[in-house]
Amino acid sequence: MNMLKFYNTLFRKKEDFEPIRRGKVNLFVCGPTVYDFSHLGHARTYIVYDMLVRYLKYQQYKVFYLQNITDIDDKIIQRAKEKKTTWKEIARKFEKEYLKDMKALNIKSVTKYARATSHIKEVQNQVRRLLKKGYAYEIRGGIYYNIKKFKDYGKLSGRTIEQAEDAVSRIDQAENKRNRGDFCLWKFGEPYWKSSLGNGRPGWHIEDTAITEKYFGPQYDIHGGARDLIFPHHEAEIAQMEALSDKRPMVEYWIHAGFLTVNGQKMSKSLGNFITLKDFLKKYKPEVLRFIVFSSHYRSPLDYSEAIAQEAKTNLQKLKELLKKLEELKKGPKENGKEIVKNFEKSFFKVLEDDFNTPQAKGLIFDFLAETNKRISENKLSPQEAEEIYNFFKKINKIFGFLDFKRIKEKEILPKEIKELGKLREKARNQENWQQADEIRRKIEKLGYKIEDSKEGPKIRTMPR
């Protein structure tokens, strides 16, 4: 295991990564509220943590990746009223859609998906303990957390109590709260679960600590999520769990992902500027989105546009073309090749150790791609070297998942029309009729294929969609 560094939101600096238990990492990421289809902003967040977990596993850590599913919430209840159905039907429908989306994106790193409604007893237990310790109180609408009882409230977001109150009061309004910033732990009213606390349902923040305490205990290694959850959601989680356990910190490393924006605005359902993942995948392959995410640092905002998607598609095609060349070259007789991958691989993983710097890693890949293509064109790449480079890309793809090696290995079957055009072009070239050859090449490209001349003859490949 190499020494990794991650930016810790709690202390606002990069820190050496040392899990609580050597070789084991417990990681929790806030999952979806299942009342609608996932958009690209959600997808960006979940791809980030999928890549991060894969990377930690590559570094030989045993990772338990826990993610909650918020399947009871005011938004779900409201959507059910709009659709004249039950909250459970809405929640189950969109949970199923979410899991289908994760499968489509090749996100397989989550160890456990935990529904809020499957942990009602754990929620009630935490609420009772907070009442007993004096951190919670009951009013007409439900049971609330008294933020002034928790002296460290605001430490994650860097807010004072006053700033926190101004922000929370717009999100969690209720009459008779002791402080404007107090938030709901247990909400009375329908739909409800029977309880000695009063018939009700969980508040938004309490489900996460109830779930993480069950699986990880009061302290664990990494908590992830998008930046917009730092306040009030993650701040509230700290207040709940640290008040209950008297152990600090609740989480060793708070690692937050940046927003995905459209024209500089955060992609969100409330702004109506979101692109559903399903719509994106009708136009592009999932590898394109994974490459877009890889190309931007996880903490930075990512401003989505069609131009960025097209650029990612083009870059992936360049990688695919290189890998096809390597696939052909590595079949030759083996000989002692130079270890050209060794230094490159060392540099690649070195930049990842520094707060998972994927944009810098991407730059190294394309510098290496240019160098490798040059050596191929000069006939200076041995079969042994070709195999080493090919295997390197297979290795990093286990982390990032933006290459489809099955498609790379498939022998492309060209339509008869394209084959005939290729023969006509070659005939024109042999006759030095360059104008006709260029016209045929343009026609081939209009039909969605790319022709590449090599010393073995012309090679025609499908252009990326």
TORKOL-4160 file (C-alpha; in steps of 0.2 Angstrom, whole numbers, padded with zeros to 4 digits, m for minus):
465
<pt num="1" X="0000" Y="0000" Z="0000"/>
<pt num="2" X="0007" Y="0017" Z="m0005"/>
<pt num="3" X="0004" Y="0033" Z="0006"/>
<pt num="4" X="m0011" Y="0041" Z="m0001"/>
<pt num="5" X="m0017" Y="0059" Z="0002"/>
<pt num="6" X="m0035" Y="0065" Z="0002"/>
<pt num="7" X="m0042" Y="0083" Z="0005"/>
<pt num="8" X="m0052" Y="0082" Z="0021"/>
<pt num="9" X="m0066" Y="0094" Z="0021"/>
<pt num="10" X="m0066" Y="0094" Z="0040"/>
<pt num="11" X="m0049" Y="0101" Z="0042"/>
<pt num="12" X="m0048" Y="0110" Z="0025"/>
<pt num="13" X="m0032" Y="0102" Z="0019"/>
<pt num="14" X="m0024" Y="0087" Z="0012"/>
<pt num="15" X="m0020" Y="0073" Z="0024"/>
<pt num="16" X="m0011" Y="0056" Z="0023"/>
<pt num="17" X="m0024" Y="0043" Z="0023"/>
<pt num="18" X="m0023" Y="0031" Z="0037"/>
<pt num="19" X="m0039" Y="0020" Z="0040"/>
<pt num="20" X="m0044" Y="0016" Z="0058"/>
<pt num="21" X="m0041" Y="m0002" Z="0055"/>
<pt num="22" X="m0025" Y="m0006" Z="0045"/>
<pt num="23" X="m0030" Y="m0013" Z="0028"/>
<pt num="24" X="m0048" Y="m0010" Z="0030"/>
<pt num="25" X="m0059" Y="0005" Z="0024"/>
<pt num="26" X="m0077" Y="0008" Z="0029"/>
<pt num="27" X="m0085" Y="0021" Z="0017"/>
<pt num="28" X="m0102" Y="0028" Z="0017"/>
<pt num="29" X="m0109" Y="0039" Z="0003"/>
<pt num="30" X="m0126" Y="0047" Z="0003"/>
<pt num="31" X="m0138" Y="0039" Z="m0009"/>
<pt num="32" X="m0153" Y="0045" Z="m0019"/>
<pt num="33" X="m0170" Y="0051" Z="m0013"/>
<pt num="34" X="m0180" Y="0040" Z="m0025"/>
<pt num="35" X="m0194" Y="0051" Z="m0032"/>
<pt num="36" X="m0188" Y="0054" Z="m0050"/>
<pt num="37" X="m0175" Y="0048" Z="m0063"/>
<pt num="38" X="m0156" Y="0051" Z="m0060"/>
<pt num="39" X="m0148" Y="0065" Z="m0069"/>
<pt num="40" X="m0130" Y="0068" Z="m0074"/>
<pt num="41" X="m0126" Y="0077" Z="m0058"/>
<pt num="42" X="m0131" Y="0062" Z="m0048"/>
<pt num="43" X="m0121" Y="0050" Z="m0060"/>
<pt num="44" X="m0105" Y="0061" Z="m0058"/>
<pt num="45" X="m0106" Y="0059" Z="m0039"/>
<pt num="46" X="m0108" Y="0040" Z="m0040"/>
<pt num="47" X="m0095" Y="0037" Z="m0053"/>
<pt num="48" X="m0082" Y="0047" Z="m0043"/>
<pt num="49" X="m0085" Y="0036" Z="m0028"/>
<pt num="50" X="m0085" Y="0020" Z="m0039"/>
<pt num="51" X="m0068" Y="0025" Z="m0046"/>
<pt num="52" X="m0062" Y="0029" Z="m0029"/>
<pt num="53" X="m0067" Y="0013" Z="m0021"/>
<pt num="54" X="m0059" Y="0003" Z="m0036"/>
<pt num="55" X="m0043" Y="0013" Z="m0033"/>
<pt num="56" X="m0043" Y="0009" Z="m0014"/>
<pt num="57" X="m0045" Y="m0010" Z="m0019"/>
<pt num="58" X="m0031" Y="m0008" Z="m0031"/>
<pt num="59" X="m0021" Y="m0002" Z="m0017"/>
<pt num="60" X="m0025" Y="m0018" Z="m0008"/>
<pt num="61" X="m0038" Y="m0011" Z="0005"/>
<pt num="62" X="m0053" Y="m0021" Z="0009"/>
<pt num="63" X="m0067" Y="m0009" Z="0007"/>
<pt num="64" X="m0085" Y="m0010" Z="0013"/>
<pt num="65" X="m0095" Y="0003" Z="0003"/>
<pt num="66" X="m0111" Y="0007" Z="0011"/>
<pt num="67" X="m0125" Y="0018" Z="0002"/>
<pt num="68" X="m0142" Y="0023" Z="0009"/>
<pt num="69" X="m0158" Y="0024" Z="m0001"/>
<pt num="70" X="m0170" Y="0038" Z="0005"/>
<pt num="71" X="m0186" Y="0029" Z="0002"/>
<pt num="72" X="m0197" Y="0040" Z="0013"/>
<pt num="73" X="m0196" Y="0058" Z="0012"/>
<pt num="74" X="m0208" Y="0074" Z="0009"/>
<pt num="75" X="m0203" Y="0074" Z="m0010"/>
<pt num="76" X="m0208" Y="0056" Z="m0012"/>
<pt num="77" X="m0225" Y="0059" Z="m0003"/>
<pt num="78" X="m0228" Y="0074" Z="m0013"/>
<pt num="79" X="m0224" Y="0065" Z="m0030"/>
<pt num="80" X="m0236" Y="0051" Z="m0024"/>
<pt num="81" X="m0250" Y="0064" Z="m0022"/>
<pt num="82" X="m0247" Y="0071" Z="m0039"/>
<pt num="83" X="m0247" Y="0054" Z="m0047"/>
<pt num="84" X="m0262" Y="0049" Z="m0036"/>
<pt num="85" X="m0253" Y="0033" Z="m0030"/>
<pt num="86" X="m0244" Y="0028" Z="m0014"/>
<pt num="87" X="m0227" Y="0034" Z="m0008"/>
<pt num="88" X="m0221" Y="0016" Z="m0008"/>
<pt num="89" X="m0225" Y="0013" Z="m0026"/>
<pt num="90" X="m0216" Y="0029" Z="m0031"/>
<pt num="91" X="m0201" Y="0024" Z="m0020"/>
<pt num="92" X="m0199" Y="0006" Z="m0026"/>
<pt num="93" X="m0202" Y="0012" Z="m0044"/>
<pt num="94" X="m0187" Y="0025" Z="m0044"/>
<pt num="95" X="m0176" Y="0014" Z="m0033"/>
<pt num="96" X="m0177" Y="0001" Z="m0047"/>
<pt num="97" X="m0173" Y="0014" Z="m0060"/>
<pt num="98" X="m0159" Y="0020" Z="m0050"/>
<pt num="99" X="m0151" Y="0003" Z="m0048"/>
<pt num="100" X="m0154" Y="0000" Z="m0067"/>
<pt num="101" X="m0144" Y="0016" Z="m0070"/>
<pt num="102" X="m0130" Y="0011" Z="m0059"/>
<pt num="103" X="m0129" Y="m0006" Z="m0068"/>
<pt num="104" X="m0129" Y="0004" Z="m0085"/>
<pt num="105" X="m0114" Y="0014" Z="m0078"/>
<pt num="106" X="m0104" Y="m0002" Z="m0073"/>
<pt num="107" X="m0105" Y="0004" Z="m0055"/>
<pt num="108" X="m0103" Y="m0012" Z="m0045"/>
<pt num="109" X="m0092" Y="m0007" Z="m0030"/>
<pt num="110" X="m0107" Y="m0004" Z="m0018"/>
<pt num="111" X="m0106" Y="m0017" Z="m0005"/>
<pt num="112" X="m0123" Y="m0013" Z="0003"/>
<pt num="113" X="m0138" Y="m0003" Z="m0002"/>
<pt num="114" X="m0148" Y="0001" Z="0014"/>
<pt num="115" X="m0166" Y="0008" Z="0013"/>
<pt num="116" X="m0171" Y="0020" Z="0026"/>
<pt num="117" X="m0187" Y="0011" Z="0029"/>
<pt num="118" X="m0178" Y="m0005" Z="0033"/>
<pt num="119" X="m0170" Y="0004" Z="0048"/>
<pt num="120" X="m0184" Y="0012" Z="0057"/>
<pt num="121" X="m0180" Y="0003" Z="0073"/>
<pt num="122" X="m0162" Y="0010" Z="0072"/>
<pt num="123" X="m0169" Y="0028" Z="0069"/>
<pt num="124" X="m0181" Y="0027" Z="0084"/>
<pt num="125" X="m0167" Y="0020" Z="0095"/>
<pt num="126" X="m0156" Y="0035" Z="0090"/>
<pt num="127" X="m0170" Y="0048" Z="0093"/>
<pt num="128" X="m0174" Y="0040" Z="0110"/>
<pt num="129" X="m0156" Y="0042" Z="0115"/>
<pt num="130" X="m0155" Y="0060" Z="0110"/>
<pt num="131" X="m0170" Y="0064" Z="0120"/>
<pt num="132" X="m0163" Y="0055" Z="0135"/>
<pt num="133" X="m0146" Y="0065" Z="0133"/>
<pt num="134" X="m0155" Y="0081" Z="0132"/>
<pt num="135" X="m0151" Y="0085" Z="0114"/>
<pt num="136" X="m0168" Y="0083" Z="0107"/>
<pt num="137" X="m0186" Y="0090" Z="0112"/>
<pt num="138" X="m0203" Y="0087" Z="0106"/>
<pt num="139" X="m0215" Y="0100" Z="0099"/>
<pt num="140" X="m0232" Y="0098" Z="0090"/>
<pt num="141" X="m0225" Y="0093" Z="0073"/>
<pt num="142" X="m0212" Y="0081" Z="0079"/>
<pt num="143" X="m0195" Y="0079" Z="0088"/>
<pt num="144" X="m0181" Y="0091" Z="0085"/>
<pt num="145" X="m0163" Y="0092" Z="0088"/>
<pt num="146" X="m0157" Y="0107" Z="0098"/>
<pt num="147" X="m0141" Y="0113" Z="0089"/>
<pt num="148" X="m0136" Y="0125" Z="0103"/>
<pt num="149" X="m0133" Y="0110" Z="0114"/>
<pt num="150" X="m0120" Y="0104" Z="0102"/>
<pt num="151" X="m0105" Y="0116" Z="0104"/>
<pt num="152" X="m0096" Y="0110" Z="0088"/>
<pt num="153" X="m0111" Y="0113" Z="0077"/>
<pt num="154" X="m0104" Y="0121" Z="0061"/>
<pt num="155" X="m0087" Y="0114" Z="0061"/>
<pt num="156" X="m0088" Y="0105" Z="0045"/>
<pt num="157" X="m0095" Y="0119" Z="0035"/>
<pt num="158" X="m0086" Y="0133" Z="0044"/>
<pt num="159" X="m0102" Y="0142" Z="0049"/>
<pt num="160" X="m0106" Y="0150" Z="0065"/>
<pt num="161" X="m0123" Y="0145" Z="0074"/>
<pt num="162" X="m0131" Y="0161" Z="0068"/>
<pt num="163" X="m0126" Y="0158" Z="0050"/>
<pt num="164" X="m0132" Y="0140" Z="0052"/>
<pt num="165" X="m0148" Y="0146" Z="0058"/>
<pt num="166" X="m0151" Y="0157" Z="0044"/>
<pt num="167" X="m0148" Y="0144" Z="0031"/>
<pt num="168" X="m0158" Y="0129" Z="0040"/>
<pt num="169" X="m0173" Y="0140" Z="0044"/>
<pt num="170" X="m0177" Y="0140" Z="0025"/>
<pt num="171" X="m0176" Y="0121" Z="0024"/>
<pt num="172" X="m0183" Y="0114" Z="0040"/>
<pt num="173" X="m0197" Y="0127" Z="0045"/>
<pt num="174" X="m0209" Y="0123" Z="0060"/>
<pt num="175" X="m0218" Y="0133" Z="0073"/>
<pt num="176" X="m0212" Y="0133" Z="0091"/>
<pt num="177" X="m0194" Y="0127" Z="0087"/>
<pt num="178" X="m0182" Y="0132" Z="0101"/>
<pt num="179" X="m0169" Y="0138" Z="0088"/>
<pt num="180" X="m0172" Y="0143" Z="0070"/>
<pt num="181" X="m0158" Y="0130" Z="0065"/>
<pt num="182" X="m0165" Y="0115" Z="0074"/>
<pt num="183" X="m0169" Y="0101" Z="0063"/>
<pt num="184" X="m0182" Y="0087" Z="0063"/>
<pt num="185" X="m0177" Y="0069" Z="0069"/>
<pt num="186" X="m0194" Y="0061" Z="0070"/>
<pt num="187" X="m0209" Y="0069" Z="0060"/>
<pt num="188" X="m0227" Y="0066" Z="0066"/>
<pt num="189" X="m0241" Y="0063" Z="0054"/>
<pt num="190" X="m0244" Y="0051" Z="0039"/>
<pt num="191" X="m0237" Y="0041" Z="0032"/>
<pt num="192" X="m0231" Y="0034" Z="0049"/>
<pt num="193" X="m0223" Y="0020" Z="0059"/>
<pt num="194" X="m0231" Y="0016" Z="0076"/>
<pt num="195" X="m0219" Y="0021" Z="0090"/>
<pt num="196" X="m0219" Y="0026" Z="0108"/>
<pt num="197" X="m0211" Y="0042" Z="0102"/>
<pt num="198" X="m0227" Y="0046" Z="0093"/>
<pt num="199" X="m0233" Y="0039" Z="0076"/>
<pt num="200" X="m0221" Y="0046" Z="0063"/>
<pt num="201" X="m0207" Y="0044" Z="0051"/>
<pt num="202" X="m0188" Y="0048" Z="0050"/>
<pt num="203" X="m0182" Y="0066" Z="0047"/>
<pt num="204" X="m0169" Y="0067" Z="0033"/>
<pt num="205" X="m0153" Y="0067" Z="0043"/>
<pt num="206" X="m0156" Y="0054" Z="0056"/>
<pt num="207" X="m0158" Y="0039" Z="0043"/>
<pt num="208" X="m0139" Y="0041" Z="0039"/>
<pt num="209" X="m0132" Y="0040" Z="0056"/>
<pt num="210" X="m0144" Y="0026" Z="0061"/>
<pt num="211" X="m0138" Y="0016" Z="0046"/>
<pt num="212" X="m0120" Y="0019" Z="0048"/>
<pt num="213" X="m0120" Y="0016" Z="0067"/>
<pt num="214" X="m0128" Y="m0001" Z="0063"/>
<pt num="215" X="m0114" Y="m0007" Z="0050"/>
<pt num="216" X="m0099" Y="0003" Z="0056"/>
<pt num="217" X="m0102" Y="0009" Z="0074"/>
<pt num="218" X="m0100" Y="0027" Z="0080"/>
<pt num="219" X="m0084" Y="0030" Z="0070"/>
<pt num="220" X="m0078" Y="0025" Z="0052"/>
<pt num="221" X="m0066" Y="0030" Z="0039"/>
<pt num="222" X="m0073" Y="0040" Z="0024"/>
<pt num="223" X="m0090" Y="0049" Z="0021"/>
<pt num="224" X="m0093" Y="0055" Z="0004"/>
<pt num="225" X="m0106" Y="0065" Z="m0006"/>
<pt num="226" X="m0108" Y="0080" Z="m0016"/>
<pt num="227" X="m0103" Y="0097" Z="m0009"/>
<pt num="228" X="m0121" Y="0103" Z="m0007"/>
<pt num="229" X="m0123" Y="0090" Z="0007"/>
<pt num="230" X="m0110" Y="0098" Z="0018"/>
<pt num="231" X="m0123" Y="0109" Z="0025"/>
<pt num="232" X="m0135" Y="0106" Z="0033"/>
<pt num="233" X="m0135" Y="0087" Z="0030"/>
<pt num="234" X="m0118" Y="0081" Z="0035"/>
<pt num="235" X="m0117" Y="0095" Z="0048"/>
<pt num="236" X="m0132" Y="0087" Z="0056"/>
<pt num="237" X="m0125" Y="0069" Z="0055"/>
<pt num="238" X="m0110" Y="0075" Z="0065"/>
<pt num="239" X="m0121" Y="0083" Z="0078"/>
<pt num="240" X="m0132" Y="0068" Z="0080"/>
<pt num="241" X="m0118" Y="0054" Z="0080"/>
<pt num="242" X="m0105" Y="0063" Z="0091"/>
<pt num="243" X="m0118" Y="0068" Z="0103"/>
<pt num="244" X="m0124" Y="0050" Z="0105"/>
<pt num="245" X="m0107" Y="0042" Z="0106"/>
<pt num="246" X="m0096" Y="0056" Z="0114"/>
<pt num="247" X="m0083" Y="0050" Z="0102"/>
<pt num="248" X="m0074" Y="0062" Z="0090"/>
<pt num="249" X="m0072" Y="0063" Z="0075"/>
<pt num="250" X="m0087" Y="0053" Z="0069"/>
<pt num="251" X="m0078" Y="0052" Z="0052"/>
<pt num="252" X="m0060" Y="0052" Z="0049"/>
<pt num="253" X="m0060" Y="0059" Z="0031"/>
<pt num="254" X="m0074" Y="0069" Z="0024"/>
<pt num="255" X="m0072" Y="0068" Z="0005"/>
<pt num="256" X="m0084" Y="0079" Z="m0006"/>
<pt num="257" X="m0087" Y="0079" Z="m0024"/>
<pt num="258" X="m0089" Y="0095" Z="m0034"/>
<pt num="259" X="m0105" Y="0099" Z="m0043"/>
<pt num="260" X="m0109" Y="0095" Z="m0061"/>
<pt num="261" X="m0116" Y="0112" Z="m0069"/>
<pt num="262" X="m0124" Y="0117" Z="m0085"/>
<pt num="263" X="m0119" Y="0134" Z="m0091"/>
<pt num="264" X="m0111" Y="0137" Z="m0074"/>
<pt num="265" X="m0127" Y="0133" Z="m0064"/>
<pt num="266" X="m0128" Y="0117" Z="m0053"/>
<pt num="267" X="m0138" Y="0104" Z="m0062"/>
<pt num="268" X="m0154" Y="0101" Z="m0052"/>
<pt num="269" X="m0172" Y="0096" Z="m0054"/>
<pt num="270" X="m0178" Y="0112" Z="m0045"/>
<pt num="271" X="m0169" Y="0123" Z="m0059"/>
<pt num="272" X="m0176" Y="0112" Z="m0073"/>
<pt num="273" X="m0159" Y="0111" Z="m0081"/>
<pt num="274" X="m0155" Y="0093" Z="m0079"/>
<pt num="275" X="m0152" Y="0079" Z="m0091"/>
<pt num="276" X="m0157" Y="0062" Z="m0086"/>
<pt num="277" X="m0145" Y="0048" Z="m0087"/>
<pt num="278" X="m0157" Y="0038" Z="m0098"/>
<pt num="279" X="m0157" Y="0052" Z="m0111"/>
<pt num="280" X="m0138" Y="0054" Z="m0110"/>
<pt num="281" X="m0136" Y="0035" Z="m0113"/>
<pt num="282" X="m0148" Y="0036" Z="m0128"/>
<pt num="283" X="m0134" Y="0046" Z="m0137"/>
<pt num="284" X="m0118" Y="0041" Z="m0129"/>
<pt num="285" X="m0110" Y="0025" Z="m0122"/>
<pt num="286" X="m0108" Y="0024" Z="m0103"/>
<pt num="287" X="m0089" Y="0024" Z="m0106"/>
<pt num="288" X="m0090" Y="0042" Z="m0112"/>
<pt num="289" X="m0098" Y="0048" Z="m0096"/>
<pt num="290" X="m0085" Y="0039" Z="m0086"/>
<pt num="291" X="m0071" Y="0047" Z="m0096"/>
<pt num="292" X="m0079" Y="0064" Z="m0093"/>
<pt num="293" X="m0079" Y="0061" Z="m0075"/>
<pt num="294" X="m0061" Y="0054" Z="m0075"/>
<pt num="295" X="m0055" Y="0070" Z="m0085"/>
<pt num="296" X="m0061" Y="0082" Z="m0071"/>
<pt num="297" X="m0054" Y="0082" Z="m0053"/>
<pt num="298" X="m0067" Y="0075" Z="m0042"/>
<pt num="299" X="m0067" Y="0091" Z="m0031"/>
<pt num="300" X="m0069" Y="0103" Z="m0045"/>
<pt num="301" X="m0085" Y="0109" Z="m0053"/>
<pt num="302" X="m0088" Y="0101" Z="m0070"/>
<pt num="303" X="m0098" Y="0111" Z="m0082"/>
<pt num="304" X="m0106" Y="0099" Z="m0094"/>
<pt num="305" X="m0109" Y="0103" Z="m0113"/>
<pt num="306" X="m0111" Y="0093" Z="m0129"/>
<pt num="307" X="m0093" Y="0099" Z="m0133"/>
<pt num="308" X="m0086" Y="0090" Z="m0118"/>
<pt num="309" X="m0096" Y="0074" Z="m0122"/>
<pt num="310" X="m0089" Y="0075" Z="m0140"/>
<pt num="311" X="m0072" Y="0078" Z="m0134"/>
<pt num="312" X="m0073" Y="0063" Z="m0123"/>
<pt num="313" X="m0079" Y="0052" Z="m0137"/>
<pt num="314" X="m0065" Y="0058" Z="m0148"/>
<pt num="315" X="m0052" Y="0054" Z="m0135"/>
<pt num="316" X="m0059" Y="0037" Z="m0131"/>
<pt num="317" X="m0058" Y="0033" Z="m0150"/>
<pt num="318" X="m0040" Y="0038" Z="m0150"/>
<pt num="319" X="m0037" Y="0026" Z="m0136"/>
<pt num="320" X="m0047" Y="0012" Z="m0144"/>
<pt num="321" X="m0037" Y="0014" Z="m0160"/>
<pt num="322" X="m0021" Y="0013" Z="m0151"/>
<pt num="323" X="m0026" Y="m0003" Z="m0142"/>
<pt num="324" X="m0032" Y="m0011" Z="m0158"/>
<pt num="325" X="m0014" Y="m0007" Z="m0165"/>
<pt num="326" X="m0007" Y="m0015" Z="m0150"/>
<pt num="327" X="m0018" Y="m0030" Z="m0151"/>
<pt num="328" X="m0011" Y="m0033" Z="m0168"/>
<pt num="329" X="0007" Y="m0029" Z="m0164"/>
<pt num="330" X="0008" Y="m0040" Z="m0148"/>
<pt num="331" X="0004" Y="m0056" Z="m0158"/>
<pt num="332" X="0021" Y="m0055" Z="m0166"/>
<pt num="333" X="0036" Y="m0065" Z="m0160"/>
<pt num="334" X="0041" Y="m0061" Z="m0142"/>
<pt num="335" X="0058" Y="m0053" Z="m0139"/>
<pt num="336" X="0066" Y="m0043" Z="m0125"/>
<pt num="337" X="0058" Y="m0026" Z="m0126"/>
<pt num="338" X="0062" Y="m0011" Z="m0116"/>
<pt num="339" X="0052" Y="m0008" Z="m0100"/>
<pt num="340" X="0044" Y="0008" Z="m0107"/>
<pt num="341" X="0029" Y="0006" Z="m0097"/>
<pt num="342" X="0038" Y="0005" Z="m0080"/>
<pt num="343" X="0042" Y="0023" Z="m0078"/>
<pt num="344" X="0025" Y="0029" Z="m0086"/>
<pt num="345" X="0016" Y="0018" Z="m0074"/>
<pt num="346" X="0025" Y="0024" Z="m0059"/>
<pt num="347" X="0021" Y="0042" Z="m0064"/>
<pt num="348" X="0003" Y="0038" Z="m0067"/>
<pt num="349" X="0000" Y="0031" Z="m0050"/>
<pt num="350" X="0011" Y="0044" Z="m0041"/>
<pt num="351" X="m0001" Y="0058" Z="m0047"/>
<pt num="352" X="m0016" Y="0047" Z="m0041"/>
<pt num="353" X="m0009" Y="0046" Z="m0024"/>
<pt num="354" X="m0010" Y="0065" Z="m0022"/>
<pt num="355" X="m0029" Y="0067" Z="m0019"/>
<pt num="356" X="m0034" Y="0056" Z="m0034"/>
<pt num="357" X="m0028" Y="0068" Z="m0047"/>
<pt num="358" X="m0036" Y="0061" Z="m0062"/>
<pt num="359" X="m0034" Y="0076" Z="m0074"/>
<pt num="360" X="m0015" Y="0075" Z="m0072"/>
<pt num="361" X="m0016" Y="0056" Z="m0075"/>
<pt num="362" X="m0026" Y="0059" Z="m0091"/>
<pt num="363" X="m0013" Y="0071" Z="m0097"/>
<pt num="364" X="0000" Y="0058" Z="m0094"/>
<pt num="365" X="m0010" Y="0045" Z="m0104"/>
<pt num="366" X="m0011" Y="0056" Z="m0119"/>
<pt num="367" X="0007" Y="0061" Z="m0119"/>
<pt num="368" X="0011" Y="0042" Z="m0118"/>
<pt num="369" X="m0002" Y="0039" Z="m0132"/>
<pt num="370" X="0007" Y="0051" Z="m0144"/>
<pt num="371" X="0024" Y="0044" Z="m0140"/>
<pt num="372" X="0018" Y="0026" Z="m0143"/>
<pt num="373" X="0009" Y="0031" Z="m0159"/>
<pt num="374" X="0026" Y="0039" Z="m0165"/>
<pt num="375" X="0036" Y="0023" Z="m0161"/>
<pt num="376" X="0023" Y="0012" Z="m0170"/>
<pt num="377" X="0024" Y="0023" Z="m0186"/>
<pt num="378" X="0043" Y="0022" Z="m0185"/>
<pt num="379" X="0042" Y="0003" Z="m0183"/>
<pt num="380" X="0051" Y="0005" Z="m0166"/>
<pt num="381" X="0039" Y="m0004" Z="m0155"/>
<pt num="382" X="0042" Y="m0023" Z="m0151"/>
<pt num="383" X="0028" Y="m0036" Z="m0148"/>
<pt num="384" X="0034" Y="m0037" Z="m0130"/>
<pt num="385" X="0032" Y="m0018" Z="m0128"/>
<pt num="386" X="0015" Y="m0018" Z="m0136"/>
<pt num="387" X="0009" Y="m0032" Z="m0124"/>
<pt num="388" X="0016" Y="m0022" Z="m0109"/>
<pt num="389" X="0007" Y="m0006" Z="m0114"/>
<pt num="390" X="m0009" Y="m0016" Z="m0118"/>
<pt num="391" X="m0009" Y="m0024" Z="m0101"/>
<pt num="392" X="m0006" Y="m0007" Z="m0093"/>
<pt num="393" X="m0022" Y="m0001" Z="m0100"/>
<pt num="394" X="m0032" Y="m0016" Z="m0095"/>
<pt num="395" X="m0025" Y="m0013" Z="m0077"/>
<pt num="396" X="m0031" Y="0005" Z="m0076"/>
<pt num="397" X="m0047" Y="0001" Z="m0084"/>
<pt num="398" X="m0051" Y="m0010" Z="m0068"/>
<pt num="399" X="m0051" Y="0006" Z="m0059"/>
<pt num="400" X="m0059" Y="0019" Z="m0071"/>
<pt num="401" X="m0069" Y="0008" Z="m0082"/>
<pt num="402" X="m0069" Y="0019" Z="m0098"/>
<pt num="403" X="m0063" Y="0006" Z="m0110"/>
<pt num="404" X="m0073" Y="m0009" Z="m0117"/>
<pt num="405" X="m0060" Y="m0022" Z="m0121"/>
<pt num="406" X="m0073" Y="m0034" Z="m0128"/>
<pt num="407" X="m0077" Y="m0022" Z="m0142"/>
<pt num="408" X="m0058" Y="m0018" Z="m0144"/>
<pt num="409" X="m0055" Y="m0037" Z="m0147"/>
<pt num="410" X="m0070" Y="m0039" Z="m0159"/>
<pt num="411" X="m0065" Y="m0041" Z="m0177"/>
<pt num="412" X="m0075" Y="m0027" Z="m0186"/>
<pt num="413" X="m0086" Y="m0033" Z="m0200"/>
<pt num="414" X="m0088" Y="m0020" Z="m0213"/>
<pt num="415" X="m0103" Y="m0018" Z="m0224"/>
<pt num="416" X="m0101" Y="m0023" Z="m0242"/>
<pt num="417" X="m0103" Y="m0005" Z="m0248"/>
<pt num="418" X="m0089" Y="0001" Z="m0237"/>
<pt num="419" X="m0077" Y="m0013" Z="m0243"/>
<pt num="420" X="m0081" Y="m0009" Z="m0261"/>
<pt num="421" X="m0077" Y="0010" Z="m0258"/>
<pt num="422" X="m0061" Y="0005" Z="m0249"/>
<pt num="423" X="m0056" Y="m0005" Z="m0265"/>
<pt num="424" X="m0060" Y="0009" Z="m0277"/>
<pt num="425" X="m0050" Y="0022" Z="m0266"/>
<pt num="426" X="m0035" Y="0010" Z="m0266"/>
<pt num="427" X="m0036" Y="0008" Z="m0285"/>
<pt num="428" X="m0037" Y="0027" Z="m0287"/>
<pt num="429" X="m0022" Y="0029" Z="m0275"/>
<pt num="430" X="m0012" Y="0016" Z="m0286"/>
<pt num="431" X="m0016" Y="0026" Z="m0301"/>
<pt num="432" X="m0011" Y="0042" Z="m0292"/>
<pt num="433" X="m0028" Y="0049" Z="m0294"/>
<pt num="434" X="m0027" Y="0059" Z="m0278"/>
<pt num="435" X="m0043" Y="0069" Z="m0281"/>
<pt num="436" X="m0054" Y="0054" Z="m0283"/>
<pt num="437" X="m0046" Y="0045" Z="m0268"/>
<pt num="438" X="m0050" Y="0060" Z="m0257"/>
<pt num="439" X="m0068" Y="0061" Z="m0263"/>
<pt num="440" X="m0070" Y="0042" Z="m0259"/>
<pt num="441" X="m0062" Y="0045" Z="m0242"/>
<pt num="442" X="m0075" Y="0059" Z="m0238"/>
<pt num="443" X="m0089" Y="0048" Z="m0244"/>
<pt num="444" X="m0083" Y="0034" Z="m0232"/>
<pt num="445" X="m0082" Y="0046" Z="m0218"/>
<pt num="446" X="m0100" Y="0053" Z="m0221"/>
<pt num="447" X="m0106" Y="0035" Z="m0220"/>
<pt num="448" X="m0098" Y="0034" Z="m0202"/>
<pt num="449" X="m0082" Y="0025" Z="m0205"/>
<pt num="450" X="m0064" Y="0031" Z="m0204"/>
<pt num="451" X="m0050" Y="0025" Z="m0216"/>
<pt num="452" X="m0032" Y="0025" Z="m0210"/>
<pt num="453" X="m0017" Y="0021" Z="m0222"/>
<pt num="454" X="m0003" Y="0010" Z="m0215"/>
<pt num="455" X="0012" Y="0001" Z="m0222"/>
<pt num="456" X="0001" Y="m0015" Z="m0222"/>
<pt num="457" X="m0013" Y="m0006" Z="m0232"/>
<pt num="458" X="m0028" Y="0004" Z="m0228"/>
<pt num="459" X="m0038" Y="0000" Z="m0213"/>
<pt num="460" X="m0056" Y="0005" Z="m0211"/>
<pt num="461" X="m0064" Y="0007" Z="m0194"/>
<pt num="462" X="m0081" Y="0013" Z="m0187"/>
<pt num="463" X="m0081" Y="0030" Z="m0181"/>
<pt num="464" X="m0087" Y="0032" Z="m0162"/>
<pt num="465" X="m0105" Y="0036" Z="m0159"/>
